Each structure stands twice: as C-alpha cells, then as structure tokens.
Amino acid sequence: MDVIGNFITILRNASKTNKESCRVQWSALIDGIAKIFKDNGYIKDFVKEQVADGHFALKVFLKYVNGVPAITEVSRLSKPGRRQYASREKIPSILGGMGECVLSTSKGILSGKVAKQLGIGGELICYIL
C-alpha cells in the first residue's frame, strides 16, 4: 500500500470538498511531509492521535483563504513502480517558485528550497501548489 499516495489523495479530496480537517494513517514519513506543508502555509496544523491499540492517525486541519482552499494541486512524483530522483542541480522549481516539492534525502524529509540550500538531492516525493 502506498501511504504517501493515500495521504495525497485524502488531502486533495478533503480540500476540494471544503472539509475542515481530514484524518490519515500516521507514519514518520507522512509526519515529515505534513510539517513541510504546514511550514509553507498549505495547511493550518496537524496533530498525531491514538486511534486504536498502538495505532496512530494524523489529523490534518486544512487551510482556506477567503473560502478558497490553500491547496490547489498536490501530486505524487515518485511512485512505487517508478522512483524519481534528482541531484541538487536538477531539483525542480514548481510553477516558478510558487509551489513546493518535497524530497526524501539523507538529511530527512526536506522541501526543494532547503535541499538546494544544503546542496543535496534525493527522491522526489511530491509537489504542492
């Protein structure tokens, strides 16, 4: 099961139907991606909740600006069937810097801008507008 693809789909669908929040399965990877989304202003906040015996979920509070979702587009780049990697020189600029890409690097989950500043590349996980 692709937990990142599931997370992205739940965010996209909840945003399009103007939900206040949504809940996804927790993992450290999803937590890292949600932190980047929050730091860049695409979501309000997120909270880790215990839902069952030893199982956790991440409750994500979506952000809206004048009734319009802050997330206009979110898409998976690297998929389980076809991994995509980028060196530090080839990290994509999403919509001329208006969006953000998320990478899995040797330093952890980073945004494209931070990875460029650190001079490291990695696996391109997703992008958000």
Backbone as XML, in Angstrom:
<?xml version="1.0"?>
<chain id="A" units="angstrom">
  <residue number="1" name="MET">
    <atom name="N" x="0.840" y="-1.180" z="0.000"/>
    <atom name="CA" x="0.000" y="0.000" z="0.000"/>
    <atom name="C" x="0.888" y="1.248" z="0.000"/>
  </residue>
  <residue number="2" name="ASP">
    <atom name="N" x="0.521" y="2.202" z="-0.815"/>
    <atom name="CA" x="1.267" y="3.446" z="-0.955"/>
    <atom name="C" x="0.699" y="4.482" z="0.013"/>
  </residue>
  <residue number="3" name="VAL">
    <atom name="N" x="1.316" y="4.627" z="1.188"/>
    <atom name="CA" x="0.799" y="5.544" z="2.208"/>
    <atom name="C" x="0.906" y="7.003" z="1.774"/>
  </residue>
  <residue number="4" name="ILE">
    <atom name="N" x="1.928" y="7.336" z="0.993"/>
    <atom name="CA" x="2.085" y="8.717" z="0.524"/>
    <atom name="C" x="0.989" y="9.040" z="-0.484"/>
  </residue>
  <residue number="5" name="GLY">
    <atom name="N" x="0.748" y="8.144" z="-1.417"/>
    <atom name="CA" x="-0.326" y="8.344" z="-2.388"/>
    <atom name="C" x="-1.678" y="8.452" z="-1.718"/>
  </residue>
  <residue number="6" name="ASN">
    <atom name="N" x="-1.892" y="7.639" z="-0.685"/>
    <atom name="CA" x="-3.134" y="7.692" z="0.076"/>
    <atom name="C" x="-3.273" y="9.045" z="0.783"/>
  </residue>
  <residue number="7" name="PHE">
    <atom name="N" x="-2.209" y="9.521" z="1.406"/>
    <atom name="CA" x="-2.202" y="10.812" z="2.090"/>
    <atom name="C" x="-2.532" y="11.950" z="1.118"/>
  </residue>
  <residue number="8" name="ILE">
    <atom name="N" x="-1.903" y="11.939" z="-0.035"/>
    <atom name="CA" x="-2.105" y="12.983" z="-1.033"/>
    <atom name="C" x="-3.542" y="12.970" z="-1.544"/>
  </residue>
  <residue number="9" name="THR">
    <atom name="N" x="-4.077" y="11.784" z="-1.795"/>
    <atom name="CA" x="-5.448" y="11.662" z="-2.283"/>
    <atom name="C" x="-6.451" y="12.157" z="-1.249"/>
  </residue>
  <residue number="10" name="ILE">
    <atom name="N" x="-6.251" y="11.797" z="0.013"/>
    <atom name="CA" x="-7.146" y="12.256" z="1.076"/>
    <atom name="C" x="-7.088" y="13.782" z="1.208"/>
  </residue>
  <residue number="11" name="LEU">
    <atom name="N" x="-5.885" y="14.371" z="1.162"/>
    <atom name="CA" x="-5.744" y="15.833" z="1.228"/>
    <atom name="C" x="-6.452" y="16.510" z="0.053"/>
  </residue>
  <residue number="12" name="ARG">
    <atom name="N" x="-6.223" y="16.003" z="-1.151"/>
    <atom name="CA" x="-6.809" y="16.587" z="-2.354"/>
    <atom name="C" x="-8.341" y="16.545" z="-2.282"/>
  </residue>
  <residue number="13" name="ASN">
    <atom name="N" x="-8.887" y="15.383" z="-1.928"/>
    <atom name="CA" x="-10.339" y="15.231" z="-1.872"/>
    <atom name="C" x="-10.970" y="16.078" z="-0.762"/>
  </residue>
  <residue number="14" name="ALA">
    <atom name="N" x="-10.351" y="16.107" z="0.405"/>
    <atom name="CA" x="-10.877" y="16.905" z="1.515"/>
    <atom name="C" x="-10.831" y="18.391" z="1.190"/>
  </residue>
  <residue number="15" name="SER">
    <atom name="N" x="-9.785" y="18.816" z="0.519"/>
    <atom name="CA" x="-9.638" y="20.219" z="0.151"/>
    <atom name="C" x="-10.703" y="20.622" z="-0.868"/>
  </residue>
  <residue number="16" name="LYS">
    <atom name="N" x="-10.969" y="19.765" z="-1.836"/>
    <atom name="CA" x="-11.953" y="20.081" z="-2.881"/>
    <atom name="C" x="-13.379" y="20.091" z="-2.352"/>
  </residue>
  <residue number="17" name="THR">
    <atom name="N" x="-13.647" y="19.356" z="-1.273"/>
    <atom name="CA" x="-14.995" y="19.333" z="-0.706"/>
    <atom name="C" x="-15.129" y="20.262" z="0.505"/>
  </residue>
  <residue number="18" name="ASN">
    <atom name="N" x="-14.131" y="21.134" z="0.701"/>
    <atom name="CA" x="-14.139" y="22.147" z="1.768"/>
    <atom name="C" x="-14.301" y="21.568" z="3.164"/>
  </residue>
  <residue number="19" name="LYS">
    <atom name="N" x="-13.656" y="20.439" z="3.431"/>
    <atom name="CA" x="-13.671" y="19.855" z="4.776"/>
    <atom name="C" x="-12.781" y="20.694" z="5.691"/>
  </residue>
  <residue number="20" name="GLU">
    <atom name="N" x="-13.128" y="20.710" z="6.965"/>
    <atom name="CA" x="-12.329" y="21.432" z="7.945"/>
    <atom name="C" x="-11.042" y="20.672" z="8.258"/>
  </residue>
  <residue number="21" name="SER">
    <atom name="N" x="-11.152" y="19.336" z="8.323"/>
    <atom name="CA" x="-9.991" y="18.504" z="8.636"/>
    <atom name="C" x="-10.158" y="17.146" z="7.976"/>
  </residue>
  <residue number="22" name="CYS">
    <atom name="N" x="-9.084" y="16.391" z="7.981"/>
    <atom name="CA" x="-9.126" y="15.020" z="7.490"/>
    <atom name="C" x="-8.146" y="14.193" z="8.333"/>
  </residue>
  <residue number="23" name="ARG">
    <atom name="N" x="-8.320" y="12.896" z="8.310"/>
    <atom name="CA" x="-7.500" y="12.007" z="9.130"/>
    <atom name="C" x="-6.837" y="10.973" z="8.221"/>
  </residue>
  <residue number="24" name="VAL">
    <atom name="N" x="-5.535" y="10.781" z="8.398"/>
    <atom name="CA" x="-4.777" y="9.800" z="7.619"/>
    <atom name="C" x="-3.960" y="8.925" z="8.560"/>
  </residue>
  <residue number="25" name="GLN">
    <atom name="N" x="-3.546" y="7.793" z="8.048"/>
    <atom name="CA" x="-2.703" y="6.886" z="8.821"/>
    <atom name="C" x="-1.370" y="7.579" z="9.116"/>
  </residue>
  <residue number="26" name="TRP">
    <atom name="N" x="-0.898" y="7.484" z="10.356"/>
    <atom name="CA" x="0.347" y="8.150" z="10.748"/>
    <atom name="C" x="1.554" y="7.299" z="10.382"/>
  </residue>
  <residue number="27" name="SER">
    <atom name="N" x="2.585" y="7.957" z="9.914"/>
    <atom name="CA" x="3.920" y="7.377" z="9.790"/>
    <atom name="C" x="4.897" y="8.541" z="9.899"/>
  </residue>
  <residue number="28" name="ALA">
    <atom name="N" x="6.131" y="8.253" z="10.179"/>
    <atom name="CA" x="7.124" y="9.316" z="10.313"/>
    <atom name="C" x="7.292" y="10.068" z="8.997"/>
  </residue>
  <residue number="29" name="LEU">
    <atom name="N" x="7.173" y="9.362" z="7.879"/>
    <atom name="CA" x="7.289" y="9.973" z="6.557"/>
    <atom name="C" x="6.139" y="10.959" z="6.318"/>
  </residue>
  <residue number="30" name="ILE">
    <atom name="N" x="4.913" y="10.535" z="6.620"/>
    <atom name="CA" x="3.742" y="11.397" z="6.457"/>
    <atom name="C" x="3.844" y="12.596" z="7.400"/>
  </residue>
  <residue number="31" name="ASP">
    <atom name="N" x="4.341" y="12.384" z="8.596"/>
    <atom name="CA" x="4.538" y="13.462" z="9.561"/>
    <atom name="C" x="5.503" y="14.507" z="8.999"/>
  </residue>
  <residue number="32" name="GLY">
    <atom name="N" x="6.585" y="14.053" z="8.384"/>
    <atom name="CA" x="7.563" y="14.964" z="7.790"/>
    <atom name="C" x="6.993" y="15.767" z="6.631"/>
  </residue>
  <residue number="33" name="ILE">
    <atom name="N" x="6.193" y="15.116" z="5.789"/>
    <atom name="CA" x="5.565" y="15.803" z="4.664"/>
    <atom name="C" x="4.568" y="16.837" z="5.178"/>
  </residue>
  <residue number="34" name="ALA">
    <atom name="N" x="3.772" y="16.471" z="6.174"/>
    <atom name="CA" x="2.789" y="17.406" z="6.748"/>
    <atom name="C" x="3.495" y="18.614" z="7.364"/>
  </residue>
  <residue number="35" name="LYS">
    <atom name="N" x="4.659" y="18.410" z="7.985"/>
    <atom name="CA" x="5.410" y="19.525" z="8.569"/>
    <atom name="C" x="5.838" y="20.513" z="7.483"/>
  </residue>
  <residue number="36" name="ILE">
    <atom name="N" x="6.273" y="20.012" z="6.337"/>
    <atom name="CA" x="6.662" y="20.893" z="5.229"/>
    <atom name="C" x="5.448" y="21.645" z="4.697"/>
  </residue>
  <residue number="37" name="PHE">
    <atom name="N" x="4.309" y="20.952" z="4.573"/>
    <atom name="CA" x="3.088" y="21.614" z="4.111"/>
    <atom name="C" x="2.678" y="22.721" z="5.075"/>
  </residue>
  <residue number="38" name="LYS">
    <atom name="N" x="2.814" y="22.472" z="6.373"/>
    <atom name="CA" x="2.458" y="23.486" z="7.376"/>
    <atom name="C" x="3.437" y="24.659" z="7.329"/>
  </residue>
  <residue number="39" name="ASP">
    <atom name="N" x="4.732" y="24.376" z="7.251"/>
    <atom name="CA" x="5.745" y="25.430" z="7.223"/>
    <atom name="C" x="5.590" y="26.345" z="6.009"/>
  </residue>
  <residue number="40" name="ASN">
    <atom name="N" x="5.066" y="25.795" z="4.905"/>
    <atom name="CA" x="4.886" y="26.583" z="3.690"/>
    <atom name="C" x="3.487" y="27.165" z="3.559"/>
  </residue>
  <residue number="41" name="GLY">
    <atom name="N" x="2.640" y="26.969" z="4.575"/>
    <atom name="CA" x="1.340" y="27.621" z="4.613"/>
    <atom name="C" x="0.228" y="26.945" z="3.834"/>
  </residue>
  <residue number="42" name="TYR">
    <atom name="N" x="0.357" y="25.657" z="3.549"/>
    <atom name="CA" x="-0.687" y="24.953" z="2.801"/>
    <atom name="C" x="-1.730" y="24.311" z="3.716"/>
  </residue>
  <residue number="43" name="ILE">
    <atom name="N" x="-1.374" y="24.043" z="4.961"/>
    <atom name="CA" x="-2.324" y="23.528" z="5.945"/>
    <atom name="C" x="-2.178" y="24.353" z="7.220"/>
  </residue>
  <residue number="44" name="LYS">
    <atom name="N" x="-3.240" y="24.381" z="8.032"/>
    <atom name="CA" x="-3.184" y="25.131" z="9.297"/>
    <atom name="C" x="-2.293" y="24.435" z="10.309"/>
  </residue>
  <residue number="45" name="ASP">
    <atom name="N" x="-2.614" y="23.154" z="10.558"/>
    <atom name="CA" x="-1.907" y="22.414" z="11.597"/>
    <atom name="C" x="-2.164" y="20.930" z="11.412"/>
  </residue>
  <residue number="46" name="PHE">
    <atom name="N" x="-1.471" y="20.119" z="12.185"/>
    <atom name="CA" x="-1.705" y="18.683" z="12.211"/>
    <atom name="C" x="-1.386" y="18.158" z="13.597"/>
  </residue>
  <residue number="47" name="VAL">
    <atom name="N" x="-2.101" y="17.093" z="13.984"/>
    <atom name="CA" x="-1.959" y="16.519" z="15.316"/>
    <atom name="C" x="-1.912" y="15.001" z="15.193"/>
  </residue>
  <residue number="48" name="LYS">
    <atom name="N" x="-1.002" y="14.386" z="15.937"/>
    <atom name="CA" x="-0.930" y="12.924" z="15.990"/>
    <atom name="C" x="-1.888" y="12.437" z="17.067"/>
  </residue>
  <residue number="49" name="GLU">
    <atom name="N" x="-2.801" y="11.507" z="16.691"/>
    <atom name="CA" x="-3.794" y="10.983" z="17.620"/>
    <atom name="C" x="-3.704" y="9.468" z="17.694"/>
  </residue>
  <residue number="50" name="GLN">
    <atom name="N" x="-3.947" y="8.934" z="18.872"/>
    <atom name="CA" x="-4.016" y="7.481" z="19.010"/>
    <atom name="C" x="-5.450" y="7.057" z="18.705"/>
  </residue>
  <residue number="51" name="VAL">
    <atom name="N" x="-5.619" y="6.119" z="17.764"/>
    <atom name="CA" x="-6.959" y="5.704" z="17.357"/>
    <atom name="C" x="-7.309" y="4.292" z="17.816"/>
  </residue>
  <residue number="52" name="ALA">
    <atom name="N" x="-6.322" y="3.456" z="18.029"/>
    <atom name="CA" x="-6.566" y="2.079" z="18.467"/>
    <atom name="C" x="-5.339" y="1.612" z="19.241"/>
  </residue>
  <residue number="53" name="ASP">
    <atom name="N" x="-5.328" y="0.348" z="19.603"/>
    <atom name="CA" x="-4.214" y="-0.218" z="20.371"/>
    <atom name="C" x="-2.901" y="-0.081" z="19.604"/>
  </residue>
  <residue number="54" name="GLY">
    <atom name="N" x="-2.139" y="0.919" z="19.951"/>
    <atom name="CA" x="-0.828" y="1.114" z="19.339"/>
    <atom name="C" x="-0.858" y="1.703" z="17.946"/>
  </residue>
  <residue number="55" name="HIS">
    <atom name="N" x="-2.016" y="2.074" z="17.419"/>
    <atom name="CA" x="-2.127" y="2.654" z="16.091"/>
    <atom name="C" x="-2.398" y="4.144" z="16.209"/>
  </residue>
  <residue number="56" name="PHE">
    <atom name="N" x="-1.798" y="4.889" z="15.308"/>
    <atom name="CA" x="-1.931" y="6.342" z="15.339"/>
    <atom name="C" x="-2.453" y="6.860" z="14.017"/>
  </residue>
  <residue number="57" name="ALA">
    <atom name="N" x="-3.070" y="8.033" z="14.082"/>
    <atom name="CA" x="-3.549" y="8.738" z="12.893"/>
    <atom name="C" x="-3.067" y="10.178" z="12.978"/>
  </residue>
  <residue number="58" name="LEU">
    <atom name="N" x="-2.988" y="10.808" z="11.846"/>
    <atom name="CA" x="-2.604" y="12.211" z="11.773"/>
    <atom name="C" x="-3.839" y="12.998" z="11.360"/>
  </residue>
  <residue number="59" name="LYS">
    <atom name="N" x="-4.295" y="13.884" z="12.218"/>
    <atom name="CA" x="-5.436" y="14.735" z="11.892"/>
    <atom name="C" x="-4.883" y="16.032" z="11.322"/>
  </residue>
  <residue number="60" name="VAL">
    <atom name="N" x="-5.258" y="16.328" z="10.090"/>
    <atom name="CA" x="-4.746" y="17.481" z="9.364"/>
    <atom name="C" x="-5.858" y="18.519" z="9.260"/>
  </residue>
  <residue number="61" name="PHE">
    <atom name="N" x="-5.579" y="19.734" z="9.714"/>
    <atom name="CA" x="-6.534" y="20.836" z="9.636"/>
    <atom name="C" x="-6.208" y="21.649" z="8.384"/>
  </residue>
  <residue number="62" name="LEU">
    <atom name="N" x="-7.158" y="21.676" z="7.460"/>
    <atom name="CA" x="-6.942" y="22.327" z="6.174"/>
    <atom name="C" x="-7.075" y="23.838" z="6.281"/>
  </residue>
  <residue number="63" name="LYS">
    <atom name="N" x="-6.401" y="24.524" z="5.385"/>
    <atom name="CA" x="-6.383" y="25.989" z="5.395"/>
    <atom name="C" x="-7.156" y="26.514" z="4.193"/>
  </residue>
  <residue number="64" name="TYR">
    <atom name="N" x="-7.951" y="27.558" z="4.441"/>
    <atom name="CA" x="-8.713" y="28.214" z="3.381"/>
    <atom name="C" x="-8.464" y="29.712" z="3.454"/>
  </residue>
  <residue number="65" name="VAL">
    <atom name="N" x="-8.367" y="30.356" z="2.294"/>
    <atom name="CA" x="-8.178" y="31.802" z="2.217"/>
    <atom name="C" x="-9.399" y="32.371" z="1.493"/>
  </residue>
  <residue number="66" name="ASN">
    <atom name="N" x="-10.226" y="33.099" z="2.228"/>
    <atom name="CA" x="-11.484" y="33.648" z="1.695"/>
    <atom name="C" x="-12.356" y="32.559" z="1.071"/>
  </residue>
  <residue number="67" name="GLY">
    <atom name="N" x="-12.407" y="31.405" z="1.705"/>
    <atom name="CA" x="-13.231" y="30.299" z="1.229"/>
    <atom name="C" x="-12.612" y="29.457" z="0.141"/>
  </residue>
  <residue number="68" name="VAL">
    <atom name="N" x="-11.418" y="29.821" z="-0.310"/>
    <atom name="CA" x="-10.724" y="29.085" z="-1.368"/>
    <atom name="C" x="-9.635" y="28.241" z="-0.721"/>
  </residue>
  <residue number="69" name="PRO">
    <atom name="N" x="-9.546" y="26.939" z="-1.071"/>
    <atom name="CA" x="-8.524" y="26.087" z="-0.457"/>
    <atom name="C" x="-7.109" y="26.577" z="-0.758"/>
  </residue>
  <residue number="70" name="ALA">
    <atom name="N" x="-6.240" y="26.527" z="0.247"/>
    <atom name="CA" x="-4.835" y="26.892" z="0.050"/>
    <atom name="C" x="-4.142" y="25.865" z="-0.854"/>
  </residue>
  <residue number="71" name="ILE">
    <atom name="N" x="-4.629" y="24.625" z="-0.833"/>
    <atom name="CA" x="-4.082" y="23.572" z="-1.694"/>
    <atom name="C" x="-4.882" y="23.569" z="-2.992"/>
  </residue>
  <residue number="72" name="THR">
    <atom name="N" x="-4.248" y="23.998" z="-4.083"/>
    <atom name="CA" x="-4.927" y="23.960" z="-5.375"/>
    <atom name="C" x="-4.594" y="22.683" z="-6.132"/>
  </residue>
  <residue number="73" name="GLU">
    <atom name="N" x="-3.382" y="22.187" z="-5.934"/>
    <atom name="CA" x="-2.976" y="20.957" z="-6.600"/>
    <atom name="C" x="-1.903" y="20.279" z="-5.766"/>
  </residue>
  <residue number="74" name="VAL">
    <atom name="N" x="-2.009" y="18.974" z="-5.630"/>
    <atom name="CA" x="-0.986" y="18.185" z="-4.965"/>
    <atom name="C" x="-0.872" y="16.873" z="-5.742"/>
  </residue>
  <residue number="75" name="SER">
    <atom name="N" x="0.355" y="16.484" z="-6.053"/>
    <atom name="CA" x="0.542" y="15.308" z="-6.892"/>
    <atom name="C" x="1.791" y="14.537" z="-6.476"/>
  </residue>
  <residue number="76" name="ARG">
    <atom name="N" x="1.730" y="13.246" z="-6.648"/>
    <atom name="CA" x="2.843" y="12.339" z="-6.338"/>
    <atom name="C" x="3.800" y="12.340" z="-7.513"/>
  </residue>
  <residue number="77" name="LEU">
    <atom name="N" x="5.091" y="12.436" z="-7.262"/>
    <atom name="CA" x="6.093" y="12.392" z="-8.321"/>
    <atom name="C" x="6.713" y="10.999" z="-8.421"/>
  </residue>
  <residue number="78" name="SER">
    <atom name="N" x="7.372" y="10.558" z="-7.375"/>
    <atom name="CA" x="7.996" y="9.239" z="-7.345"/>
    <atom name="C" x="6.967" y="8.233" z="-6.868"/>
  </residue>
  <residue number="79" name="LYS">
    <atom name="N" x="6.779" y="7.170" z="-7.630"/>
    <atom name="CA" x="5.766" y="6.171" z="-7.292"/>
    <atom name="C" x="6.455" y="4.839" z="-7.006"/>
  </residue>
  <residue number="80" name="PRO">
    <atom name="N" x="5.771" y="3.915" z="-6.340"/>
    <atom name="CA" x="6.407" y="2.625" z="-6.039"/>
    <atom name="C" x="6.885" y="1.884" z="-7.292"/>
  </residue>
  <residue number="81" name="GLY">
    <atom name="N" x="6.203" y="2.061" z="-8.397"/>
    <atom name="CA" x="6.608" y="1.378" z="-9.635"/>
    <atom name="C" x="7.681" y="2.103" z="-10.407"/>
  </residue>
  <residue number="82" name="ARG">
    <atom name="N" x="7.868" y="3.379" z="-10.140"/>
    <atom name="CA" x="8.870" y="4.174" z="-10.856"/>
    <atom name="C" x="9.386" y="5.277" z="-9.953"/>
  </residue>
  <residue number="83" name="ARG">
    <atom name="N" x="10.518" y="5.052" z="-9.365"/>
    <atom name="CA" x="11.134" y="6.040" z="-8.468"/>
    <atom name="C" x="11.789" y="7.140" z="-9.284"/>
  </residue>
  <residue number="84" name="GLN">
    <atom name="N" x="11.701" y="8.370" z="-8.800"/>
    <atom name="CA" x="12.330" y="9.510" z="-9.460"/>
    <atom name="C" x="13.267" y="10.197" z="-8.472"/>
  </residue>
  <residue number="85" name="TYR">
    <atom name="N" x="14.480" y="10.413" z="-8.924"/>
    <atom name="CA" x="15.491" y="11.049" z="-8.095"/>
    <atom name="C" x="15.991" y="12.310" z="-8.793"/>
  </residue>
  <residue number="86" name="ALA">
    <atom name="N" x="16.479" y="13.252" z="-8.019"/>
    <atom name="CA" x="17.021" y="14.487" z="-8.572"/>
    <atom name="C" x="18.292" y="14.849" z="-7.827"/>
  </residue>
  <residue number="87" name="SER">
    <atom name="N" x="19.317" y="15.215" z="-8.588"/>
    <atom name="CA" x="20.535" y="15.724" z="-7.962"/>
    <atom name="C" x="20.267" y="17.158" z="-7.520"/>
  </residue>
  <residue number="88" name="ARG">
    <atom name="N" x="21.184" y="17.734" z="-6.799"/>
    <atom name="CA" x="20.959" y="19.085" z="-6.265"/>
    <atom name="C" x="20.755" y="20.110" z="-7.384"/>
  </residue>
  <residue number="89" name="GLU">
    <atom name="N" x="21.362" y="19.892" z="-8.549"/>
    <atom name="CA" x="21.213" y="20.825" z="-9.661"/>
    <atom name="C" x="19.876" y="20.659" z="-10.372"/>
  </residue>
  <residue number="90" name="LYS">
    <atom name="N" x="19.253" y="19.500" z="-10.248"/>
    <atom name="CA" x="18.035" y="19.212" z="-11.015"/>
    <atom name="C" x="16.769" y="19.164" z="-10.161"/>
  </residue>
  <residue number="91" name="ILE">
    <atom name="N" x="16.803" y="19.719" z="-8.968"/>
    <atom name="CA" x="15.588" y="19.800" z="-8.147"/>
    <atom name="C" x="14.648" y="20.779" z="-8.842"/>
  </residue>
  <residue number="92" name="PRO">
    <atom name="N" x="13.422" y="20.335" z="-9.163"/>
    <atom name="CA" x="12.532" y="21.193" z="-9.952"/>
    <atom name="C" x="12.008" y="22.397" z="-9.174"/>
  </residue>
  <residue number="93" name="SER">
    <atom name="N" x="11.803" y="23.468" z="-9.911"/>
    <atom name="CA" x="11.137" y="24.652" z="-9.371"/>
    <atom name="C" x="9.678" y="24.540" z="-9.798"/>
  </residue>
  <residue number="94" name="ILE">
    <atom name="N" x="8.773" y="24.448" z="-8.852"/>
    <atom name="CA" x="7.365" y="24.231" z="-9.137"/>
    <atom name="C" x="6.671" y="25.565" z="-9.400"/>
  </residue>
  <residue number="95" name="LEU">
    <atom name="N" x="6.165" y="25.719" z="-10.592"/>
    <atom name="CA" x="5.443" y="26.919" z="-11.035"/>
    <atom name="C" x="6.235" y="28.197" z="-10.734"/>
  </residue>
  <residue number="96" name="GLY">
    <atom name="N" x="7.499" y="28.183" z="-11.086"/>
    <atom name="CA" x="8.334" y="29.359" z="-10.909"/>
    <atom name="C" x="8.549" y="29.762" z="-9.469"/>
  </residue>
  <residue number="97" name="GLY">
    <atom name="N" x="8.513" y="28.787" z="-8.554"/>
    <atom name="CA" x="8.732" y="29.067" z="-7.145"/>
    <atom name="C" x="7.442" y="29.285" z="-6.354"/>
  </residue>
  <residue number="98" name="MET">
    <atom name="N" x="6.285" y="29.237" z="-7.017"/>
    <atom name="CA" x="5.003" y="29.409" z="-6.323"/>
    <atom name="C" x="4.609" y="28.162" z="-5.544"/>
  </residue>
  <residue number="99" name="GLY">
    <atom name="N" x="5.041" y="26.997" z="-6.006"/>
    <atom name="CA" x="4.746" y="25.742" z="-5.333"/>
    <atom name="C" x="5.982" y="25.217" z="-4.624"/>
  </residue>
  <residue number="100" name="GLU">
    <atom name="N" x="5.854" y="24.027" z="-4.085"/>
    <atom name="CA" x="6.975" y="23.423" z="-3.350"/>
    <atom name="C" x="7.022" y="21.932" z="-3.641"/>
  </residue>
  <residue number="101" name="CYS">
    <atom name="N" x="8.237" y="21.416" z="-3.825"/>
    <atom name="CA" x="8.390" y="19.970" z="-3.955"/>
    <atom name="C" x="8.973" y="19.429" z="-2.654"/>
  </residue>
  <residue number="102" name="VAL">
    <atom name="N" x="8.709" y="18.160" z="-2.393"/>
    <atom name="CA" x="9.157" y="17.508" z="-1.167"/>
    <atom name="C" x="10.098" y="16.379" z="-1.567"/>
  </residue>
  <residue number="103" name="LEU">
    <atom name="N" x="11.251" y="16.306" z="-0.910"/>
    <atom name="CA" x="12.250" y="15.293" z="-1.207"/>
    <atom name="C" x="12.577" y="14.470" z="0.025"/>
  </residue>
  <residue number="104" name="SER">
    <atom name="N" x="12.907" y="13.226" z="-0.210"/>
    <atom name="CA" x="13.449" y="12.366" z="0.825"/>
    <atom name="C" x="14.961" y="12.329" z="0.600"/>
  </residue>
  <residue number="105" name="THR">
    <atom name="N" x="15.708" y="12.876" z="1.551"/>
    <atom name="CA" x="17.153" y="12.998" z="1.396"/>
    <atom name="C" x="17.874" y="12.256" z="2.518"/>
  </residue>
  <residue number="106" name="SER">
    <atom name="N" x="19.179" y="12.290" z="2.464"/>
    <atom name="CA" x="19.975" y="11.700" z="3.531"/>
    <atom name="C" x="19.855" y="12.492" z="4.835"/>
  </residue>
  <residue number="107" name="LYS">
    <atom name="N" x="19.368" y="13.724" z="4.747"/>
    <atom name="CA" x="19.161" y="14.577" z="5.928"/>
    <atom name="C" x="17.714" y="14.534" z="6.411"/>
  </residue>
  <residue number="108" name="GLY">
    <atom name="N" x="16.875" y="13.682" z="5.819"/>
    <atom name="CA" x="15.469" y="13.572" z="6.201"/>
    <atom name="C" x="14.563" y="14.120" z="5.117"/>
  </residue>
  <residue number="109" name="ILE">
    <atom name="N" x="13.306" y="14.336" z="5.469"/>
    <atom name="CA" x="12.327" y="14.882" z="4.533"/>
    <atom name="C" x="12.520" y="16.395" z="4.486"/>
  </residue>
  <residue number="110" name="LEU">
    <atom name="N" x="12.797" y="16.924" z="3.275"/>
    <atom name="CA" x="13.075" y="18.348" z="3.110"/>
    <atom name="C" x="12.279" y="18.919" z="1.951"/>
  </residue>
  <residue number="111" name="SER">
    <atom name="N" x="12.050" y="20.220" z="2.002"/>
    <atom name="CA" x="11.456" y="20.908" z="0.857"/>
    <atom name="C" x="12.548" y="21.112" z="-0.192"/>
  </residue>
  <residue number="112" name="GLY">
    <atom name="N" x="12.132" y="21.368" z="-1.416"/>
    <atom name="CA" x="13.098" y="21.564" z="-2.500"/>
    <atom name="C" x="14.020" y="22.742" z="-2.252"/>
  </residue>
  <residue number="113" name="LYS">
    <atom name="N" x="13.482" y="23.820" z="-1.690"/>
    <atom name="CA" x="14.296" y="25.018" z="-1.427"/>
    <atom name="C" x="15.384" y="24.736" z="-0.396"/>
  </residue>
  <residue number="114" name="VAL">
    <atom name="N" x="15.025" y="24.035" z="0.663"/>
    <atom name="CA" x="16.002" y="23.718" z="1.714"/>
    <atom name="C" x="17.063" y="22.757" z="1.175"/>
  </residue>
  <residue number="115" name="ALA">
    <atom name="N" x="16.636" y="21.775" z="0.387"/>
    <atom name="CA" x="17.585" y="20.816" z="-0.187"/>
    <atom name="C" x="18.577" y="21.522" z="-1.107"/>
  </residue>
  <residue number="116" name="LYS">
    <atom name="N" x="18.101" y="22.502" z="-1.877"/>
    <atom name="CA" x="19.005" y="23.271" z="-2.740"/>
    <atom name="C" x="20.013" y="24.055" z="-1.904"/>
  </residue>
  <residue number="117" name="GLN">
    <atom name="N" x="19.539" y="24.656" z="-0.800"/>
    <atom name="CA" x="20.425" y="25.425" z="0.065"/>
    <atom name="C" x="21.494" y="24.543" z="0.690"/>
  </residue>
  <residue number="118" name="LEU">
    <atom name="N" x="21.112" y="23.311" z="1.062"/>
    <atom name="CA" x="22.070" y="22.381" z="1.662"/>
    <atom name="C" x="22.948" y="21.709" z="0.618"/>
  </residue>
  <residue number="119" name="GLY">
    <atom name="N" x="22.566" y="21.820" z="-0.648"/>
    <atom name="CA" x="23.349" y="21.235" z="-1.729"/>
    <atom name="C" x="23.224" y="19.719" z="-1.812"/>
  </residue>
  <residue number="120" name="ILE">
    <atom name="N" x="22.030" y="19.180" z="-1.504"/>
    <atom name="CA" x="21.826" y="17.739" z="-1.591"/>
    <atom name="C" x="20.595" y="17.430" z="-2.434"/>
  </residue>
  <residue number="121" name="GLY">
    <atom name="N" x="20.590" y="16.279" z="-3.052"/>
    <atom name="CA" x="19.457" y="15.806" z="-3.835"/>
    <atom name="C" x="18.801" y="14.653" z="-3.121"/>
  </residue>
  <residue number="122" name="GLY">
    <atom name="N" x="17.852" y="14.012" z="-3.790"/>
    <atom name="CA" x="17.168" y="12.881" z="-3.190"/>
    <atom name="C" x="16.003" y="12.419" z="-4.034"/>
  </residue>
  <residue number="123" name="GLU">
    <atom name="N" x="15.139" y="11.622" z="-3.424"/>
    <atom name="CA" x="13.966" y="11.109" z="-4.118"/>
    <atom name="C" x="12.869" y="12.165" z="-4.094"/>
  </residue>
  <residue number="124" name="LEU">
    <atom name="N" x="12.306" y="12.457" z="-5.259"/>
    <atom name="CA" x="11.233" y="13.432" z="-5.372"/>
    <atom name="C" x="9.931" y="12.748" z="-4.942"/>
  </residue>
  <residue number="125" name="ILE">
    <atom name="N" x="9.381" y="13.151" z="-3.802"/>
    <atom name="CA" x="8.181" y="12.514" z="-3.279"/>
    <atom name="C" x="6.923" y="13.086" z="-3.910"/>
  </residue>
  <residue number="126" name="CYS">
    <atom name="N" x="6.721" y="14.409" z="-3.784"/>
    <atom name="CA" x="5.516" y="15.024" z="-4.305"/>
    <atom name="C" x="5.742" y="16.518" z="-4.491"/>
  </residue>
  <residue number="127" name="TYR">
    <atom name="N" x="4.750" y="17.169" z="-5.082"/>
    <atom name="CA" x="4.765" y="18.632" z="-5.151"/>
    <atom name="C" x="3.384" y="19.144" z="-4.779"/>
  </residue>
  <residue number="128" name="ILE">
    <atom name="N" x="3.341" y="20.407" z="-4.347"/>
    <atom name="CA" x="2.092" y="21.025" z="-3.928"/>
    <atom name="C" x="2.050" y="22.458" z="-4.435"/>
  </residue>
  <residue number="129" name="LEU">
    <atom name="N" x="0.850" y="22.870" z="-4.846"/>
    <atom name="CA" x="0.610" y="24.250" z="-5.299"/>
    <atom name="C" x="-0.473" y="24.857" z="-4.451"/>
  </residue>
</chain>
